Amino acid sequence: MNFLLNYNITQETINKIKENNEPSTIFLLETQRQNVIDIIKYLQLIKVETIDQLLINRVEFFLLPIEKIKRTFENYNLEILVQLINEDISVLNNIEEK
């Protein structure tokens, strides 16, 4: 999980991810490392500020294919969606791929 440190994810966040998830989920994150990195980079690019919160509370999001995330996000006004995510990550519960 230390690969996350290269993407401005703190050690504290990594520790919380490990605490909140089963070893099998941590293993999946490690094996899907490139996808996780691609998602983090995409979120950084579009100015999502709650990446740490997402990793801690919605780690399954980082196991989705990056293409699916991009397609889904593109169905919405990206600026408004990012603003909503930055205010409350639970907004992700309400978006869907169209």
DSSP file (Angstrom, degrees, kcal/mol; ACC not computed):
  #  RESIDUE AA STRUCTURE BP1 BP2  ACC     N-H-->O    O-->H-N    N-H-->O    O-->H-N    TCO  KAPPA ALPHA  PHI   PSI    X-CA   Y-CA   Z-CA
    1    1 A M    >         0   0    0      0, 0.0     3,-2.0     0, 0.0     4,-0.3   0.000 360.0 360.0 360.0 -10.6    0.0    0.0    0.0
    2    2 A N  G >   +     0   0    0      1,-0.3     3,-1.5     2,-0.2     4,-0.4   0.698 360.0  79.2 -65.3 -16.6    3.0    2.3    0.3
    3    3 A F  G >  S+     0   0    0      1,-0.3     3,-1.1     2,-0.2    -1,-0.3   0.779  82.1  68.1 -59.4 -24.4    2.7    3.0   -3.5
    4    4 A L  G X >S+     0   0    0     -3,-2.0     3,-2.1     1,-0.2     5,-1.4   0.773  82.6  72.2 -66.4 -26.1   -0.1    5.4   -2.4
    5    5 A L  G X 5S+     0   0    0     -3,-1.5     3,-1.1    -4,-0.3    -1,-0.2   0.807  88.1  63.0 -59.8 -29.0    2.4    7.7   -0.8
    6    6 A N  G < 5S+     0   0    0     -3,-1.1    -1,-0.3    -4,-0.4    -2,-0.2   0.562 101.3  53.0 -71.9  -7.6    3.6    8.7   -4.2
    7    7 A Y  G < 5S-     0   0    0     -3,-2.1    -1,-0.3     2,-0.2    -2,-0.2  -0.070 125.3 -93.1-121.7  31.6    0.2   10.2   -4.9
    8    8 A N  T < 5S+     0   0    0     -3,-1.1     2,-0.5     1,-0.2    -3,-0.2   0.749  79.5 141.3  64.0  27.6   -0.2   12.4   -1.9
    9    9 A I      < -     0   0    0     -5,-1.4    -1,-0.2    42,-0.1    -2,-0.2  -0.881  48.9-127.4 -97.0 130.1   -2.0    9.8    0.2
   10   10 A T     >  -     0   0    0     -2,-0.5     4,-2.1     1,-0.1     5,-0.1  -0.311  11.8-120.3 -79.5 159.0   -0.9   10.0    3.8
   11   11 A Q  H  > S+     0   0    0      1,-0.2     4,-2.6     2,-0.2     5,-0.2   0.857 115.9  59.2 -62.1 -35.0    0.4    7.1    5.9
   12   12 A E  H  > S+     0   0    0      2,-0.2     4,-2.1     1,-0.2    -1,-0.2   0.915 105.5  48.1 -60.1 -43.3   -2.4    7.8    8.3
   13   13 A T  H  > S+     0   0    0      2,-0.2     4,-2.5     1,-0.2    -2,-0.2   0.924 110.2  51.5 -64.1 -44.2   -4.9    7.2    5.4
   14   14 A I  H  X S+     0   0    0     -4,-2.1     4,-2.2     1,-0.2    -2,-0.2   0.916 109.4  50.8 -58.8 -43.2   -3.1    4.0    4.5
   15   15 A N  H  X S+     0   0    0     -4,-2.6     4,-2.2     1,-0.2    -1,-0.2   0.904 110.6  48.7 -61.8 -41.6   -3.3    2.8    8.1
   16   16 A K  H  X S+     0   0    0     -4,-2.1     4,-2.4     2,-0.2    -1,-0.2   0.877 108.2  54.0 -67.5 -37.2   -7.1    3.6    8.2
   17   17 A I  H  X S+     0   0    0     -4,-2.5     4,-0.8     1,-0.2    -2,-0.2   0.936 111.0  46.5 -59.7 -45.5   -7.6    1.7    4.9
   18   18 A K  H  < S+     0   0    0     -4,-2.2     3,-0.4     1,-0.2    -2,-0.2   0.878 113.5  48.7 -64.9 -38.5   -5.9   -1.3    6.4
   19   19 A E  H  < S+     0   0    0     -4,-2.2    -1,-0.2     1,-0.2    -2,-0.2   0.880 114.1  45.4 -67.3 -38.4   -7.9   -1.0    9.7
   20   20 A N  H  < S+     0   0    0     -4,-2.4     2,-0.3    -5,-0.1    -1,-0.2   0.508 108.8  60.8 -87.7  -5.5  -11.3   -0.7    7.9
   21   21 A N  S  < S-     0   0    0     -4,-0.8    35,-0.0    -3,-0.4     0, 0.0  -0.882  80.6-107.0-130.2 155.6  -10.9   -3.5    5.3
   22   22 A E    >>  -     0   0    0     -2,-0.3     4,-1.9     1,-0.1     3,-0.7  -0.360  37.4-111.5 -69.6 153.4  -10.4   -7.2    5.1
   23   23 A P  H 3> S+     0   0    0      0, 0.0     4,-2.5     0, 0.0     5,-0.2   0.847 118.6  59.5 -54.7 -34.0   -7.0   -8.5    4.1
   24   24 A S  H 3> S+     0   0    0      2,-0.2     4,-2.1     1,-0.2     5,-0.1   0.874 104.6  48.9 -65.0 -35.5   -8.6   -9.7    0.9
   25   25 A T  H <> S+     0   0    0     -3,-0.7     4,-2.3     2,-0.2    -1,-0.2   0.908 110.7  50.0 -69.3 -41.6   -9.7   -6.2    0.0
   26   26 A I  H  X S+     0   0    0     -4,-1.9     4,-2.2     1,-0.2    -2,-0.2   0.903 109.5  52.5 -61.4 -41.4   -6.2   -4.9    0.7
   27   27 A F  H  X S+     0   0    0     -4,-2.5     4,-2.7     1,-0.2     5,-0.2   0.918 108.1  50.7 -60.7 -43.8   -4.8   -7.7   -1.5
   28   28 A L  H  X S+     0   0    0     -4,-2.1     4,-2.2     1,-0.2    -2,-0.2   0.907 108.2  52.2 -61.7 -41.9   -7.2   -6.6   -4.3
   29   29 A L  H  < S+     0   0    0     -4,-2.3     7,-0.2     1,-0.2    -1,-0.2   0.908 111.5  47.5 -59.9 -41.1   -6.0   -3.0   -4.0
   30   30 A E  H >< S+     0   0    0     -4,-2.2     3,-1.2     1,-0.2    -2,-0.2   0.917 114.1  45.3 -66.6 -43.2   -2.4   -4.2   -4.3
   31   31 A T  H 3< S+     0   0    0     -4,-2.7     3,-0.3     1,-0.3    -1,-0.2   0.774 116.0  46.7 -74.0 -24.1   -3.1   -6.4   -7.3
   32   32 A Q  T >X S+     0   0    0     -4,-2.2     4,-2.4    -5,-0.2     3,-0.5  -0.010  76.3 133.2-101.5  27.8   -5.1   -3.6   -9.0
   33   33 A R  H <>  +     0   0    0     -3,-1.2     4,-2.7     1,-0.3     5,-0.2   0.849  67.2  50.8 -48.5 -48.2   -2.5   -1.1   -8.2
   34   34 A Q  H 3> S+     0   0    0     -3,-0.3     4,-2.6     1,-0.2    -1,-0.3   0.898 111.3  48.2 -64.5 -39.1   -2.4    0.5  -11.7
   35   35 A N  H <> S+     0   0    0     -3,-0.5     4,-2.4     2,-0.2    -1,-0.2   0.920 111.3  50.5 -64.8 -42.9   -6.1    1.0  -11.7
   36   36 A V  H  X S+     0   0    0     -4,-2.4     4,-2.5    -7,-0.2    -2,-0.2   0.924 112.2  47.6 -59.3 -45.3   -6.1    2.5   -8.2
   37   37 A I  H  X S+     0   0    0     -4,-2.7     4,-2.8    -5,-0.2     5,-0.2   0.917 110.3  51.9 -62.3 -44.6   -3.3    4.9   -9.4
   38   38 A D  H  X S+     0   0    0     -4,-2.6     4,-2.2     1,-0.2    -1,-0.2   0.890 110.8  48.0 -60.8 -39.8   -5.2    5.8  -12.5
   39   39 A I  H  X S+     0   0    0     -4,-2.4     4,-2.8     2,-0.2     5,-0.2   0.925 111.7  49.4 -67.6 -44.3   -8.4    6.6  -10.5
   40   40 A I  H  X S+     0   0    0     -4,-2.5     4,-2.6     1,-0.2    -2,-0.2   0.937 112.1  48.5 -59.7 -46.4   -6.4    8.7   -8.0
   41   41 A K  H  X S+     0   0    0     -4,-2.8     4,-2.5     1,-0.2    -1,-0.2   0.905 111.9  49.5 -61.5 -41.7   -4.7   10.6  -10.9
   42   42 A Y  H  X S+     0   0    0     -4,-2.2     4,-2.2    -5,-0.2    -2,-0.2   0.937 111.4  48.4 -62.5 -46.5   -8.1   11.2  -12.6
   43   43 A L  H  <>S+     0   0    0     -4,-2.8     5,-3.1     1,-0.2     4,-0.3   0.885 112.5  48.8 -62.2 -38.9   -9.7   12.4   -9.3
   44   44 A Q  H ><5S+     0   0    0     -4,-2.6     3,-1.1    -5,-0.2    -1,-0.2   0.913 109.1  53.8 -65.1 -41.9   -6.7   14.8   -8.8
   45   45 A L  H 3<5S+     0   0    0     -4,-2.5    -2,-0.2     1,-0.3    -1,-0.2   0.884 110.8  44.5 -60.4 -40.9   -7.0   16.0  -12.4
   46   46 A I  T 3<5S-     0   0    0     -4,-2.2    -1,-0.3    -5,-0.1    -2,-0.2   0.413 120.4-110.0 -88.7   3.5  -10.7   16.9  -12.0
   47   47 A K  T < 5 +     0   0    0     -3,-1.1     2,-0.5    -4,-0.3    -3,-0.2   0.776  53.5 166.9  79.0  30.7   -9.9   18.5   -8.6
   48   48 A V      < -     0   0    0     -5,-3.1     3,-0.3    -6,-0.2    -1,-0.2  -0.666  13.9-172.4 -73.5 127.8  -11.6   16.1   -6.2
   49   49 A E  S    S+     0   0    0     -2,-0.5     3,-0.3    33,-0.3    -1,-0.1   0.455  70.5  69.5-100.9  -4.3  -10.3   17.0   -2.7
   50   50 A T     >  +     0   0    0      1,-0.2     4,-2.4     2,-0.1     5,-0.2  -0.037  54.6 123.7-108.0  30.6  -11.7   14.1   -0.8
   51   51 A I  H  > S+     0   0    0     -3,-0.3     4,-2.7     1,-0.2     5,-0.2   0.903  75.1  52.2 -60.7 -42.5   -9.6   11.3   -2.2
   52   52 A D  H  > S+     0   0    0     -3,-0.3     4,-2.2     1,-0.2    -1,-0.2   0.929 110.0  48.8 -59.5 -45.0   -8.4   10.3    1.3
   53   53 A Q  H  > S+     0   0    0      1,-0.2     4,-3.0     2,-0.2     5,-0.4   0.901 111.0  51.0 -61.3 -40.9  -12.0   10.1    2.6
   54   54 A L  H  X S+     0   0    0     -4,-2.4     4,-2.8     1,-0.2     7,-0.2   0.923 110.1  49.0 -63.2 -43.7  -12.9    8.0   -0.5
   55   55 A L  H  < S+     0   0    0     -4,-2.7     4,-0.3     1,-0.2    -1,-0.2   0.884 116.9  42.2 -63.4 -37.6  -10.1    5.6    0.1
   56   56 A I  H  < S+     0   0    0     -4,-2.2     3,-0.2    -5,-0.2    -2,-0.2   0.919 130.8  21.9 -74.8 -43.9  -11.0    5.2    3.8
   57   57 A N  H  < S+     0   0    0     -4,-3.0    -3,-0.2    -5,-0.2    -2,-0.2   0.647 133.6  30.6-104.0 -17.9  -14.8    5.0    3.4
   58   58 A R    ><  +     0   0    0     -4,-2.8     3,-2.3    -5,-0.4     4,-0.5  -0.251  63.0 150.0-136.8  47.4  -15.4    3.9   -0.2
   59   59 A V  G >   +     0   0    0     -4,-0.3     3,-1.3     1,-0.3     4,-0.2   0.779  67.6  69.6 -57.0 -28.3  -12.4    1.7   -1.1
   60   60 A E  G >  S+     0   0    0      1,-0.3     3,-1.6     2,-0.2     4,-0.4   0.785  86.2  69.0 -61.2 -26.2  -14.5   -0.3   -3.5
   61   61 A F  G X  S+     0   0    0     -3,-2.3     3,-1.1     1,-0.3    -1,-0.3   0.855  94.3  56.0 -57.9 -35.8  -14.7    2.7   -5.7
   62   62 A F  G <  S+     0   0    0     -3,-1.3    -1,-0.3    -4,-0.5    -2,-0.2   0.465  99.7  60.1 -80.7  -1.6  -11.0    2.3   -6.5
   63   63 A L  G <  S+     0   0    0     -3,-1.6    -1,-0.2    -4,-0.2    -2,-0.2   0.459  83.8  99.4-101.0  -5.0  -11.6   -1.3   -7.7
   64   64 A L  S <  S-     0   0    0     -3,-1.1     2,-0.2    -4,-0.4   -25,-0.1  -0.475  91.2 -92.1 -74.4 151.8  -14.0   -0.2  -10.4
   65   65 A P    >>  -     0   0    0      0, 0.0     4,-1.8     0, 0.0     3,-0.6  -0.464  29.8-131.7 -64.5 135.1  -12.6    0.1  -13.9
   66   66 A I  H 3> S+     0   0    0      1,-0.2     4,-2.6     2,-0.2     5,-0.2   0.856 106.1  58.9 -56.8 -37.2  -11.3    3.6  -14.6
   67   67 A E  H 3> S+     0   0    0      1,-0.2     4,-2.5     2,-0.2    -1,-0.2   0.887 104.4  50.6 -61.5 -38.6  -13.2    3.7  -17.9
   68   68 A K  H <> S+     0   0    0     -3,-0.6     4,-2.5     2,-0.2    -1,-0.2   0.911 110.0  49.6 -66.3 -41.8  -16.5    3.1  -16.1
   69   69 A I  H  X S+     0   0    0     -4,-1.8     4,-2.9     2,-0.2     5,-0.2   0.937 112.3  47.5 -62.1 -47.1  -15.8    5.9  -13.6
   70   70 A K  H  X S+     0   0    0     -4,-2.6     4,-2.3     2,-0.2    -2,-0.2   0.932 112.7  48.8 -61.2 -46.2  -15.0    8.3  -16.4
   71   71 A R  H  X S+     0   0    0     -4,-2.5     4,-0.6    -5,-0.2    -1,-0.2   0.922 113.8  46.9 -59.3 -44.9  -18.1    7.4  -18.4
   72   72 A T  H >< S+     0   0    0     -4,-2.5     3,-1.2     1,-0.2    -2,-0.2   0.939 112.8  47.6 -64.2 -47.6  -20.3    7.8  -15.4
   73   73 A F  H >< S+     0   0    0     -4,-2.9     3,-1.8     1,-0.3    -1,-0.2   0.853 104.3  61.8 -63.0 -35.1  -18.8   11.1  -14.4
   74   74 A E  H 3< S+     0   0    0     -4,-2.3    -1,-0.3     1,-0.3    -2,-0.2   0.647  90.4  69.2 -68.7 -13.7  -19.1   12.4  -17.9
   75   75 A N  T << S+     0   0    0     -3,-1.2    -1,-0.3    -4,-0.6     2,-0.3   0.540 101.8  54.0 -77.7  -6.2  -22.9   12.0  -17.8
   76   76 A Y  S <  S-     0   0    0     -3,-1.8     2,-0.9    -4,-0.2     3,-0.1  -0.772 105.9 -85.0-122.8 165.0  -23.0   14.8  -15.3
   77   77 A N     >  -     0   0    0     -2,-0.3     4,-2.8     1,-0.2     5,-0.2  -0.651  45.1-152.5 -68.9 109.4  -21.8   18.4  -15.1
   78   78 A L  H  > S+     0   0    0     -2,-0.9     4,-2.7     1,-0.2     5,-0.2   0.860  88.3  53.1 -60.2 -40.6  -18.3   17.6  -13.9
   79   79 A E  H  > S+     0   0    0      2,-0.2     4,-1.9     1,-0.2    -1,-0.2   0.923 114.1  42.1 -62.0 -45.0  -17.7   20.9  -12.1
   80   80 A I  H  > S+     0   0    0      2,-0.2     4,-2.5     1,-0.2    -2,-0.2   0.906 113.4  52.8 -69.4 -41.8  -20.9   20.5  -10.1
   81   81 A L  H  X S+     0   0    0     -4,-2.8     4,-2.7     1,-0.2    -2,-0.2   0.932 110.0  48.0 -59.8 -45.6  -20.3   16.8   -9.4
   82   82 A V  H  X S+     0   0    0     -4,-2.7     4,-2.7     1,-0.2   -33,-0.3   0.912 110.4  52.1 -61.9 -42.5  -16.8   17.5   -8.1
   83   83 A Q  H  X S+     0   0    0     -4,-1.9     4,-1.3    -5,-0.2    -1,-0.2   0.924 111.5  47.1 -59.5 -44.0  -18.1   20.2   -5.9
   84   84 A L  H  X S+     0   0    0     -4,-2.5     4,-2.5     2,-0.2     7,-0.2   0.905 111.6  49.9 -65.4 -42.2  -20.8   17.9   -4.5
   85   85 A I  H  < S+     0   0    0     -4,-2.7    -1,-0.2     1,-0.2    -2,-0.2   0.904 108.9  53.0 -62.9 -40.7  -18.2   15.1   -3.9
   86   86 A N  H  < S+     0   0    0     -4,-2.7    -1,-0.2     1,-0.2    -2,-0.2   0.797 113.0  44.6 -65.7 -27.6  -15.9   17.5   -2.2
   87   87 A E  H  < S-     0   0    0     -4,-1.3     2,-0.3     1,-0.3    -2,-0.2   0.844 136.4  -2.7 -82.1 -36.4  -18.8   18.5    0.1
   88   88 A D    ><  -     0   0    0     -4,-2.5     3,-1.9    -5,-0.1    -1,-0.3  -0.811  54.3-154.0-162.3 112.4  -20.0   15.0    0.8
   89   89 A I  G >  S+     0   0    0      1,-0.3     3,-1.9    -2,-0.3     4,-0.2   0.691  88.4  79.5 -65.5 -16.8  -18.7   11.8   -0.6
   90   90 A S  G >   +     0   0    0      1,-0.3     3,-2.0     2,-0.2     4,-0.3   0.652  69.9  84.0 -66.7 -11.5  -22.0   10.1   -0.1
   91   91 A V  G X  S+     0   0    0     -3,-1.9     3,-1.8     1,-0.3     4,-0.4   0.786  75.7  72.0 -58.7 -25.2  -23.2   11.8   -3.3
   92   92 A L  G X  S+     0   0    0     -3,-1.9     3,-0.7     1,-0.3    -1,-0.3   0.746  84.2  67.6 -63.1 -21.6  -21.5    8.9   -5.1
   93   93 A N  G <  S+     0   0    0     -3,-2.0    -1,-0.3     1,-0.2    -2,-0.2   0.745 101.7  47.8 -65.6 -21.9  -24.4    6.8   -3.9
   94   94 A N  G <  S+     0   0    0     -3,-1.8     2,-0.3    -4,-0.3    -1,-0.2   0.441  92.4  87.9-104.3  -1.5  -26.7    8.7   -6.1
   95   95 A I    <   +     0   0    0     -3,-0.7     2,-0.3    -4,-0.4   -22,-0.1  -0.745  52.2 179.6 -99.9 149.7  -24.8    8.7   -9.4
   96   96 A E        -     0   0    0     -2,-0.3     2,-0.3   -24,-0.2   -21,-0.1  -0.986  33.8-100.3-145.3 154.7  -25.2    6.0  -12.0
   97   97 A E              0   0    0     -2,-0.3   -25,-0.1     1,-0.1   -28,-0.0  -0.555 360.0 360.0 -74.2 136.1  -23.9    5.1  -15.3
   98   98 A K              0   0    0     -2,-0.3    -1,-0.1   -27,-0.2   -26,-0.1   0.389 360.0 360.0-112.8 360.0  -26.3    5.9  -18.1
